[in-house]
Amino acid sequence: MKAIWKDTVIAESDATVVVEGNHYFPPDAIRTSYLKPSATSTVCPWKGTAKYYTIVVDGEENRDAAWTYPNPKPAAAEIKDHVAFWRGVQVVP
């Protein structure tokens, strides 16, 4: 799977974990140079607190377009530190 925004591959892996229809990419699959930490967080009742990233490509920002669960609840342990995408980021095979 690849996560692509603005024709740029942000993440690529054959070992994503699919939860609720979202592909979560393992930490070593993420090109972190395109991610800028955001102050945004949300809480999921069963996964825990998500932290967000803004994607930056060629100076253009896609605010809060990626998220991760750094300390998930036990039910979501398999996605710890994995990153998922939305807001126009294409996730394709």
SULPESUL-V38131 format. One record per backbone hydrogen bond with DSSP energy under -0.5 kcal/mol. NH is the residue of the N-H (numbers start at 1). CO is the residue of the C=O. E is the energy in kcal/mol with one decimal. If there is no record, write none. Layout:
nh=NH co=CO e=E
nh=NH co=CO e=E
This chain:
nh=2 co=92 e=-2.9
nh=3 co=11 e=-2.6
nh=4 co=2 e=-0.6
nh=4 co=90 e=-3.1
nh=5 co=8 e=-2.2
nh=8 co=5 e=-1.3
nh=10 co=3 e=-3.4
nh=10 co=8 e=-0.6
nh=11 co=3 e=-1.3
nh=12 co=29 e=-1.7
nh=13 co=1 e=-2.5
nh=17 co=24 e=-2.2
nh=19 co=17 e=-0.6
nh=19 co=22 e=-2.3
nh=22 co=19 e=-2.1
nh=24 co=17 e=-2.7
nh=24 co=22 e=-0.6
nh=25 co=23 e=-0.6
nh=25 co=83 e=-3.3
nh=29 co=26 e=-2.2
nh=30 co=27 e=-1.3
nh=31 co=10 e=-3.0
nh=32 co=30 e=-1.4
nh=34 co=31 e=-2.2
nh=35 co=32 e=-1.8
nh=36 co=54 e=-2.6
nh=38 co=52 e=-2.4
nh=42 co=50 e=-1.5
nh=44 co=48 e=-3.2
nh=48 co=44 e=-1.8
nh=50 co=42 e=-3.0
nh=50 co=48 e=-0.5
nh=51 co=68 e=-2.7
nh=52 co=40 e=-1.6
nh=53 co=66 e=-2.7
nh=54 co=36 e=-3.1
nh=55 co=62 e=-2.1
nh=56 co=34 e=-2.8
nh=57 co=60 e=-2.4
nh=60 co=57 e=-2.5
nh=62 co=55 e=-2.5
nh=63 co=61 e=-0.5
nh=65 co=53 e=-0.6
nh=65 co=62 e=-1.3
nh=66 co=53 e=-1.6
nh=67 co=84 e=-2.1
nh=68 co=51 e=-2.4
nh=69 co=79 e=-0.6
nh=69 co=82 e=-0.6
nh=70 co=68 e=-0.6
nh=72 co=69 e=-0.7
nh=73 co=47 e=-2.1
nh=76 co=73 e=-2.1
nh=77 co=74 e=-1.5
nh=79 co=76 e=-2.2
nh=80 co=77 e=-1.6
nh=81 co=69 e=-1.7
nh=82 co=79 e=-2.1
nh=83 co=25 e=-2.4
nh=84 co=67 e=-2.5
nh=86 co=65 e=-2.1
nh=89 co=86 e=-0.8
nh=90 co=4 e=-2.8
nh=90 co=88 e=-0.5
nh=92 co=2 e=-2.3
nh=92 co=90 e=-0.6
